[in-house]
């Protein structure tokens, strides 16, 4: 359905629960610089596509959508605004984001999390549930829906991603209850690593449980590929902390991040994560 | 026992470097065994010393903590709100840790160990080796000028290494790109990821890693041991109870409880009891009370600031919950 100015209306993809919002993320100076440098060197960056990252704590508002041609999606994105509690209006195009393109077709975009500095919101906003609506112009495309906006300590805390031989190791703690209930962890991993070849959840007793995963898309700026976005499904930890090991076929250094309903520290949103050659 | 009075019935407010579990689940319940009331404890782990000094120096007495567990007691005593405590400390203490005015008492001791990522490196073998080229750009420590653990540890090494070696060694560490962070937890975190290959941490944090972690620790010779002090604050909500808690921490019962937290009680540092397993490996000496950093911290802060640079945007570790 076209809007009044002929920009198509974005359709929310509900496969993973519709719009997700409130994940807390620490963007390090190195991570901000990494994405800003990539954008400055990329070709084919469309007007309105990229907004520079700044270091600091951010929260995300994400709109997974049915795939749409890249120029049309970027044009539509300029008209998106999130309204929280009928009180706070956030124009999403003012804030940094990385567009996620189709797995097989880089010409379409399937969604995008936008990263908004936490300082934009009032004191006491985080660590609570809020009502979220997303509008494209005057058209409401998502909500109203309740979402929890995380503080540094609420929900799952993704503490660190460790380098390893043929793998990366992700350590989580905090309140793992929502993770055990839904079982999903979103990953961003560098093209240098290739696609994941195996995921296991390590229990407190060292037992390894194989975990399935779905590839979601390749996040790009212009025609530069930044990372593979994918989701581990069926992650159901017990106890107060959990460890995921993700195997990759290729050694390399680059982006690795893990996110879910909670807080991702800068040590779990790395641009220098390293998969070392697999141990013989 | 002095009647604590109705204003004290709610309990006391304690702030400090010690981890939450040790204070809430081990020390406080042990203290209550000798009390008539089940006093409540308001404890928060705090490594941001400027923030803690602001809280301690609050004009409104009710906002002040009653007891502090800190590494740099003089900086708090200067606020003019620290009360002398007539505590009889169990066991001998190094003279450099004892205050003639009884404003602080050493409670436990932290050995400072070298940590390393076993995927990337062999363990460092000596203090001097840490300044060598292979470690350049690879080391991370809690900022020495904060005088929490790394600063006191480096100060303790001054006598052991000798002044002609120590200061050039510090400059070599700085020239090698030593990374400074807010606390030991962050240092361990950065070594765990592989972003840094080695660093320093107190023993208690260094060994608190998950099974399978690539982080290992080693006791270098000599191993500096850094005390944590208990300080009673005037003008809190429960001064009598606060004083009793400080006295108890220094006592035989308090030191036994400290031992149960997995730490080295201060009473054990000069004469380790035979029944306790040795923490410091045989053959490794300790550097204990060899420098005046407790009574004269400004000198050491000046040395570390001029050597390693001012603190900017230090990143904290896993202390937020």
Interface residues (C-beta under 8 A of the other chain):
Chain A: X152 X153 X157 X159 X160 X161 X162 X163 X164 X165 X169 X171 X173 X174 X202 X206 X241 X243 X266 X267 X270 X272 X273 X274 X276
Chain B: X117 X119 X120 X189 X190 X192 X193 X194 X195 X210 X211 X212 X213 X214 X315 X318 X320 X321
